[in-house]
Amino acid sequence: MNKSVLAICDAEESYVRRLSDVLSQKSMFPFQIQAFSDPEQLRAFADDQAVEILLIEGASLNPEVESIPQGKLILLSDGKSPQGKEAYPSVYKYQSAGRILREVMACYSESEHAVLPSVARKELEIIGIYSPVGRTLKTTFAITLGQILSEEYHTLYLNLEEYSGLQERLGLDFQENLSDLIYFLRQEKPNLIYRITGMVQKIGALDYIPPMLSVMDLREISYREWEYLLDELILYSGYEKIVIDFGLSVDNLFHILNLCGKIYMPVRDDPVSSSKIEQYEKLLTLADQGELLTKTEKLNFPVFSTISSRGCPPEQLAHSEIGEYVRELLKEGNTWTQ
């Protein structure tokens, strides 16, 4: 399907080329990038094709370019505000492309006239990873599964645990996370998908939204808000697989688990863990949730020596021992991945 146009215009040709190349490589990016170093070329292009977002340096914003119809005009700033252009929002041009993308998408998502993206609708499978037992390599498995699925499918990983540790594990400082996304969702604006686009980061080929830092925030989110977020992803994102790593504090957990086509449950075979699993299964039966039992596959992992002894960087999990385990698991008659 045709994408709306995001036009970039800056006299520094190498800068425009680098920025447009990085943005064009973003998976699931909902815009077609057009790059210009000459405002006259931009104006000629806009005579024939609509521009939805115009990202332009102040020096190139002459009256003719300013008159181009567009959904949102955002200035590329070098730190100084161009005289007479103060009314336009701006992003600092000399920062990472990822941060520019987040700021542009956040700005566009606030627009009352933002155009929802047209995506080629594909069947989306939600895969849940949940266990009432702790220390089962649940998150390691979930990330590995997501990475391997992302080799063939557009895949998103969502971590809904109380303490994911992902920021610390990756050595990153997330500027925004799932809490910010839910806050925007609560404003009931129709452009949530653009906030998602700007927030998505990567572990290898796997997309993920930075998880919440506060367990209190997680506990305050209703199951209807989780439902709404998933509906937006189904309608507008183009993802084919979503891997959800569940914690214990998700509101109306059984309801959200029922949205999953498949559930993996890492377990341990010691007596205490077995008792917890037995209690969980009894609760499902009492709550008339037998279907969850049917779609759940228990996994008792072997010992992965490299992971147990020294850990494995998240970006290398797909090619580790647990990666081999997951590849074999997906070969064993799991037609839901076909």
Kinemage of the C-alpha trace (Angstrom):
@kinemage 1
@onewidth
@group {chain A} dominant
@subgroup {mainchain}
@vectorlist {calphas} color= white
{ca met a 1} P 0.000 0.000 0.000
{ca asn a 2} L 1.086 3.599 -0.623
{ca lys a 3} L 2.645 5.299 2.379
{ca ser a 4} L 2.332 8.952 3.306
{ca val a 5} L 5.429 11.042 2.581
{ca leu a 6} L 7.877 12.363 5.149
{ca ala a 7} L 10.049 14.919 3.334
{ca ile a 8} L 13.429 15.980 4.734
{ca cys a 9} L 15.071 19.163 3.470
{ca asp a 10} L 18.462 20.487 4.569
{ca ala a 11} L 21.238 22.198 2.618
{ca glu a 12} L 23.761 19.744 4.093
{ca glu a 13} L 23.372 16.981 1.520
{ca ser a 14} L 25.378 14.328 3.393
{ca tyr a 15} L 23.296 14.917 6.534
{ca val a 16} L 20.021 14.519 4.633
{ca arg a 17} L 21.274 11.351 2.987
{ca arg a 18} L 22.411 9.770 6.271
{ca leu a 19} L 19.213 10.649 8.121
{ca ser a 20} L 16.947 9.436 5.328
{ca asp a 21} L 18.924 6.183 4.998
{ca val a 22} L 18.585 5.426 8.718
{ca leu a 23} L 14.866 6.214 8.845
{ca ser a 24} L 14.176 4.213 5.680
{ca gln a 25} L 15.747 1.146 7.287
{ca lys a 26} L 13.405 1.256 10.289
{ca ser a 27} L 11.155 -1.791 10.223
{ca met a 28} L 7.437 -1.046 10.095
{ca phe a 29} L 8.136 2.668 9.469
{ca pro a 30} L 4.796 4.056 8.247
{ca phe a 31} L 6.204 6.784 5.966
{ca gln a 32} L 7.950 6.952 2.622
{ca ile a 33} L 11.084 9.102 2.968
{ca gln a 34} L 11.905 11.766 0.374
{ca ala a 35} L 15.173 13.675 0.834
{ca phe a 36} L 16.078 17.097 -0.587
{ca ser a 37} L 19.019 19.471 -0.245
{ca asp a 38} L 17.410 22.099 -2.493
{ca pro a 39} L 14.094 23.674 -1.429
{ca glu a 40} L 13.170 24.220 -5.084
{ca gln a 41} L 13.362 20.470 -5.710
{ca leu a 42} L 11.137 19.956 -2.687
{ca arg a 43} L 8.614 22.462 -3.999
{ca ala a 44} L 8.563 20.802 -7.432
{ca phe a 45} L 8.019 17.406 -5.808
{ca ala a 46} L 5.161 18.766 -3.693
{ca asp a 47} L 3.417 20.036 -6.837
{ca asp a 48} L 2.815 16.405 -7.839
{ca gln a 49} L 2.680 14.496 -4.551
{ca ala a 50} L 1.271 15.250 -1.115
{ca val a 51} L 3.655 15.732 1.801
{ca glu a 52} L 2.355 14.642 5.200
{ca ile a 53} L 5.349 15.566 7.384
{ca leu a 54} L 7.893 18.197 6.357
{ca leu a 55} L 11.133 18.096 8.358
{ca ile a 56} L 13.178 21.097 7.253
{ca glu a 57} L 15.976 23.378 8.405
{ca gly a 58} L 14.980 26.979 9.079
{ca ala a 59} L 17.281 28.420 6.394
{ca ser a 60} L 15.477 26.428 3.691
{ca leu a 61} L 12.012 27.456 4.828
{ca asn a 62} L 11.290 30.272 2.379
{ca pro a 63} L 7.741 31.577 1.791
{ca glu a 64} L 7.197 29.295 -1.223
{ca val a 65} L 8.160 26.187 0.742
{ca glu a 66} L 6.166 27.394 3.732
{ca ser a 67} L 3.069 27.448 1.537
{ca ile a 68} L 3.379 23.736 0.635
{ca pro a 69} L 0.332 21.865 1.958
{ca gln a 70} L 1.413 19.394 4.645
{ca gly a 71} L 0.078 17.659 7.724
{ca lys a 72} L 2.878 18.788 10.028
{ca leu a 73} L 5.888 21.070 9.569
{ca ile a 74} L 8.770 20.447 11.974
{ca leu a 75} L 12.006 22.423 11.976
{ca leu a 76} L 15.432 20.809 12.039
{ca ser a 77} L 17.178 23.064 14.533
{ca asp a 78} L 20.885 23.680 15.053
{ca gly a 79} L 20.087 25.017 18.512
{ca lys a 80} L 18.980 28.468 17.400
{ca ser a 81} L 15.391 29.518 16.717
{ca pro a 82} L 15.016 31.054 13.229
{ca gln a 83} L 13.512 34.504 13.457
{ca gly a 84} L 9.828 34.506 12.586
{ca lys a 85} L 9.587 30.677 12.749
{ca glu a 86} L 9.019 30.309 16.494
{ca ala a 87} L 5.488 28.960 15.992
{ca tyr a 88} L 6.787 25.726 14.457
{ca pro a 89} L 7.859 22.784 16.614
{ca ser a 90} L 11.496 21.797 16.261
{ca val a 91} L 13.899 18.923 16.851
{ca tyr a 92} L 17.636 19.263 17.340
{ca lys a 93} L 19.312 17.989 14.186
{ca tyr a 94} L 22.656 16.942 15.700
{ca gln a 95} L 21.449 13.994 17.754
{ca ser a 96} L 20.924 10.326 17.010
{ca ala a 97} L 18.484 9.410 14.249
{ca gly a 98} L 16.585 7.297 16.777
{ca arg a 99} L 15.985 10.283 19.023
{ca ile a 100} L 15.004 12.466 16.058
{ca leu a 101} L 12.504 9.790 15.046
{ca arg a 102} L 11.021 9.611 18.566
{ca glu a 103} L 10.624 13.386 18.753
{ca val a 104} L 9.136 13.687 15.258
{ca met a 105} L 6.638 10.877 15.867
{ca ala a 106} L 5.699 12.308 19.276
{ca cys a 107} L 5.109 15.693 17.675
{ca tyr a 108} L 3.083 14.270 14.800
{ca ser a 109} L 0.990 12.121 17.126
{ca glu a 110} L -0.252 15.313 18.805
{ca ser a 111} L -1.674 16.571 15.508
{ca glu a 112} L -5.456 16.561 15.273
{ca his a 113} L -5.221 15.848 11.540
{ca ala a 114} L -2.657 13.032 11.570
{ca val a 115} L -3.399 10.420 8.911
{ca leu a 116} L -3.589 6.861 10.188
{ca pro a 117} L -1.209 4.600 8.246
{ca ser a 118} L -2.378 2.229 5.551
{ca val a 119} L -0.895 -1.198 6.207
{ca ala a 120} L -1.125 -4.454 4.332
{ca arg a 121} L -3.249 -6.461 6.733
{ca lys a 122} L -1.615 -9.716 7.732
{ca glu a 123} L -2.773 -12.240 10.266
{ca leu a 124} L -1.223 -11.375 13.610
{ca glu a 125} L -0.397 -14.048 16.187
{ca ile a 126} L -0.024 -13.114 19.862
{ca ile a 127} L 2.261 -15.476 21.769
{ca gly a 128} L 2.239 -15.399 25.549
{ca ile a 129} L 5.070 -16.427 27.864
{ca tyr a 130} L 3.839 -16.945 31.404
{ca ser a 131} L 4.706 -19.010 34.457
{ca pro a 132} L 3.670 -18.926 38.110
{ca val a 133} L 7.141 -20.316 38.845
{ca gly a 134} L 10.186 -18.065 39.165
{ca arg a 135} L 13.761 -18.439 37.884
{ca thr a 136} L 12.794 -20.465 34.821
{ca leu a 137} L 14.670 -18.461 32.114
{ca lys a 138} L 11.268 -17.111 31.096
{ca thr a 139} L 12.501 -13.736 29.847
{ca thr a 140} L 15.596 -15.242 28.232
{ca phe a 141} L 13.338 -17.665 26.378
{ca ala a 142} L 10.872 -14.917 25.396
{ca ile a 143} L 13.583 -12.692 23.908
{ca thr a 144} L 15.173 -15.650 22.120
{ca leu a 145} L 11.822 -16.713 20.678
{ca gly a 146} L 11.161 -13.159 19.518
{ca gln a 147} L 14.562 -12.874 17.857
{ca ile a 148} L 14.169 -16.143 15.979
{ca leu a 149} L 10.635 -15.309 14.846
{ca ser a 150} L 11.894 -11.899 13.680
{ca glu a 151} L 14.179 -13.627 11.184
{ca glu a 152} L 11.057 -14.459 9.178
{ca tyr a 153} L 8.236 -12.297 10.559
{ca his a 154} L 7.833 -8.705 11.676
{ca thr a 155} L 7.870 -9.326 15.426
{ca leu a 156} L 7.338 -7.133 18.494
{ca tyr a 157} L 8.355 -8.030 22.058
{ca leu a 158} L 6.412 -6.607 25.011
{ca asn a 159} L 7.673 -7.137 28.547
{ca leu a 160} L 4.912 -6.825 31.174
{ca glu a 161} L 6.982 -7.941 34.145
{ca glu a 162} L 7.284 -6.047 37.403
{ca tyr a 163} L 11.080 -5.871 37.111
{ca ser a 164} L 12.302 -6.651 33.609
{ca gly a 165} L 15.916 -5.539 34.151
{ca leu a 166} L 16.090 -4.935 30.405
{ca gln a 167} L 17.453 -1.389 30.602
{ca glu a 168} L 20.236 -2.546 32.901
{ca arg a 169} L 20.931 -5.680 30.856
{ca leu a 170} L 21.247 -3.726 27.620
{ca gly a 171} L 23.196 -0.878 29.226
{ca leu a 172} L 20.755 1.702 27.872
{ca asp a 173} L 18.957 4.711 29.298
{ca phe a 174} L 15.455 4.630 27.865
{ca gln a 175} L 14.093 8.123 27.244
{ca glu a 176} L 10.526 6.804 27.071
{ca asn a 177} L 8.909 3.533 28.006
{ca leu a 178} L 5.604 1.702 28.136
{ca ser a 179} L 4.373 3.981 30.940
{ca asp a 180} L 4.604 6.984 28.599
{ca leu a 181} L 2.752 5.073 25.902
{ca ile a 182} L -0.104 4.186 28.254
{ca tyr a 183} L -0.279 7.809 29.421
{ca phe a 184} L -0.721 8.904 25.806
{ca leu a 185} L -3.308 6.157 25.260
{ca arg a 186} L -5.332 7.575 28.137
{ca gln a 187} L -5.566 10.931 26.369
{ca glu a 188} L -7.845 9.138 23.881
{ca lys a 189} L -6.070 10.600 20.869
{ca pro a 190} L -6.363 8.651 17.626
{ca asn a 191} L -2.661 8.629 16.752
{ca leu a 192} L -1.259 6.093 19.208
{ca ile a 193} L 0.478 4.121 16.470
{ca tyr a 194} L 2.867 7.024 15.781
{ca arg a 195} L 3.948 7.149 19.421
{ca ile a 196} L 4.566 3.424 19.192
{ca thr a 197} L 6.614 3.897 16.003
{ca gly a 198} L 8.816 6.489 17.662
{ca met a 199} L 9.299 4.436 20.812
{ca val a 200} L 10.213 1.062 19.276
{ca gln a 201} L 13.821 -0.061 19.709
{ca lys a 202} L 15.665 -3.181 18.600
{ca ile a 203} L 17.521 -6.193 19.928
{ca gly a 204} L 19.011 -7.461 16.689
{ca ala a 205} L 16.065 -7.722 14.279
{ca leu a 206} L 13.515 -7.906 17.117
{ca asp a 207} L 11.442 -4.805 17.824
{ca tyr a 208} L 10.567 -4.012 21.417
{ca ile a 209} L 8.966 -1.220 23.410
{ca pro a 210} L 11.043 -0.305 26.475
{ca pro a 211} L 9.292 -1.823 29.501
{ca met a 212} L 8.008 0.068 32.515
{ca leu a 213} L 10.358 0.999 35.331
{ca ser a 214} L 7.624 1.229 37.972
{ca val a 215} L 5.650 -1.759 39.193
{ca met a 216} L 3.064 0.709 40.519
{ca asp a 217} L 2.445 1.957 36.973
{ca leu a 218} L 2.037 -1.612 35.761
{ca arg a 219} L -0.540 -2.451 38.415
{ca glu a 220} L -2.653 0.599 37.553
{ca ile a 221} L -3.194 -0.398 33.918
{ca ser a 222} L -6.570 -1.981 33.260
{ca tyr a 223} L -7.030 -4.981 31.009
{ca arg a 224} L -9.154 -2.785 28.714
{ca glu a 225} L -6.143 -0.522 28.174
{ca trp a 226} L -3.992 -3.539 27.293
{ca glu a 227} L -6.761 -4.652 24.934
{ca tyr a 228} L -6.856 -1.236 23.278
{ca leu a 229} L -3.075 -1.203 22.794
{ca leu a 230} L -3.145 -4.638 21.183
{ca asp a 231} L -6.066 -3.618 18.947
{ca glu a 232} L -4.052 -0.618 17.696
{ca leu a 233} L -1.121 -2.883 16.896
{ca ile a 234} L -3.372 -5.320 15.063
{ca leu a 235} L -5.044 -2.582 13.003
{ca tyr a 236} L -2.164 -0.267 12.142
{ca ser a 237} L 1.275 -1.731 12.855
{ca gly a 238} L 1.759 -4.478 10.266
{ca tyr a 239} L 3.361 -6.796 12.833
{ca glu a 240} L 2.873 -10.510 12.256
{ca lys a 241} L 3.927 -11.764 15.698
{ca ile a 242} L 3.748 -10.184 19.140
{ca val a 243} L 5.571 -11.951 21.971
{ca ile a 244} L 4.266 -10.911 25.399
{ca asp a 245} L 6.399 -11.690 28.450
{ca phe a 246} L 3.859 -11.673 31.293
{ca gly a 247} L 4.559 -10.905 34.924
{ca leu a 248} L 2.221 -11.484 37.854
{ca ser a 249} L 0.675 -7.998 38.090
{ca val a 250} L -1.265 -7.732 34.819
{ca asp a 251} L -4.891 -6.793 35.436
{ca asn a 252} L -7.381 -9.564 34.603
{ca leu a 253} L -4.507 -11.807 33.560
{ca phe a 254} L -6.660 -14.681 32.314
{ca his a 255} L -8.544 -12.362 29.962
{ca ile a 256} L -5.313 -11.084 28.380
{ca leu a 257} L -3.857 -14.594 28.185
{ca asn a 258} L -6.971 -15.621 26.269
{ca leu a 259} L -5.974 -13.156 23.537
{ca cys a 260} L -2.901 -15.302 22.878
{ca gly a 261} L -2.985 -17.983 20.217
{ca lys a 262} L -0.237 -19.895 22.006
{ca ile a 263} L 1.149 -19.787 25.554
{ca tyr a 264} L 4.519 -21.141 26.615
{ca met a 265} L 4.967 -21.906 30.312
{ca pro a 266} L 8.553 -22.489 31.481
{ca val a 267} L 8.512 -24.769 34.529
{ca arg a 268} L 10.854 -26.505 36.956
{ca asp a 269} L 10.505 -30.038 38.253
{ca asp a 270} L 11.222 -29.490 41.954
{ca pro a 271} L 8.376 -30.161 44.437
{ca val a 272} L 7.660 -26.515 45.250
{ca ser a 273} L 7.458 -25.520 41.589
{ca ser a 274} L 5.259 -28.505 40.788
{ca ser a 275} L 2.890 -27.504 43.590
{ca lys a 276} L 2.621 -23.977 42.208
{ca ile a 277} L 1.809 -25.284 38.743
{ca glu a 278} L -0.805 -27.626 40.189
{ca gln a 279} L -2.429 -24.767 42.111
{ca tyr a 280} L -2.449 -22.564 38.980
{ca glu a 281} L -4.107 -25.287 36.917
{ca lys a 282} L -6.738 -25.873 39.602
{ca leu a 283} L -7.493 -22.148 39.583
{ca leu a 284} L -7.954 -22.190 35.800
{ca thr a 285} L -10.423 -25.046 36.140
{ca leu a 286} L -12.360 -23.299 38.926
{ca ala a 287} L -12.451 -20.097 36.864
{ca asp a 288} L -13.798 -21.985 33.841
{ca gln a 289} L -10.625 -21.200 31.888
{ca gly a 290} L -9.950 -24.662 30.535
{ca glu a 291} L -9.108 -23.250 27.109
{ca leu a 292} L -5.973 -21.685 28.583
{ca leu a 293} L -4.812 -25.139 29.623
{ca thr a 294} L -5.359 -26.377 26.068
{ca lys a 295} L -3.272 -23.646 24.430
{ca thr a 296} L -0.464 -23.801 27.036
{ca glu a 297} L 2.713 -25.793 26.411
{ca lys a 298} L 4.956 -26.442 29.405
{ca leu a 299} L 8.696 -26.206 28.856
{ca asn a 300} L 11.233 -27.746 31.222
{ca phe a 301} L 14.521 -26.446 29.864
{ca pro a 302} L 17.732 -28.450 29.911
{ca val a 303} L 20.809 -26.856 31.437
{ca phe a 304} L 22.287 -24.298 29.039
{ca ser a 305} L 25.892 -24.234 30.199
{ca thr a 306} L 26.983 -20.946 28.626
{ca ile a 307} L 23.910 -19.106 29.897
{ca ser a 308} L 24.124 -20.662 33.368
{ca ser a 309} L 27.835 -19.986 33.834
{ca arg a 310} L 28.397 -16.518 32.391
{ca gly a 311} L 25.185 -15.310 30.805
{ca cys a 312} L 24.680 -14.365 27.186
{ca pro a 313} L 24.222 -10.872 25.714
{ca pro a 314} L 20.572 -10.490 24.625
{ca glu a 315} L 21.522 -9.737 21.024
{ca gln a 316} L 23.354 -13.094 20.792
{ca leu a 317} L 20.634 -15.316 22.271
{ca ala a 318} L 19.310 -16.470 18.890
{ca his a 319} L 22.690 -18.088 18.172
{ca ser a 320} L 23.250 -19.598 21.618
{ca glu a 321} L 22.289 -22.963 23.113
{ca ile a 322} L 18.827 -21.710 23.987
{ca gly a 323} L 18.539 -20.419 20.429
{ca glu a 324} L 19.125 -23.955 19.141
{ca tyr a 325} L 16.505 -25.219 21.591
{ca val a 326} L 13.930 -22.688 20.352
{ca arg a 327} L 14.612 -23.508 16.701
{ca glu a 328} L 14.002 -27.193 17.405
{ca leu a 329} L 10.865 -26.335 19.363
{ca leu a 330} L 9.449 -24.403 16.413
{ca lys a 331} L 10.148 -27.301 14.062
{ca glu a 332} L 8.202 -29.803 16.146
{ca gly a 333} L 4.757 -29.419 14.644
{ca asn a 334} L 4.048 -25.854 15.732
{ca thr a 335} L 1.993 -24.972 12.664
{ca trp a 336} L 0.964 -21.644 14.226
{ca thr a 337} L 4.338 -20.256 13.093
{ca gln a 338} L 3.796 -21.230 9.463
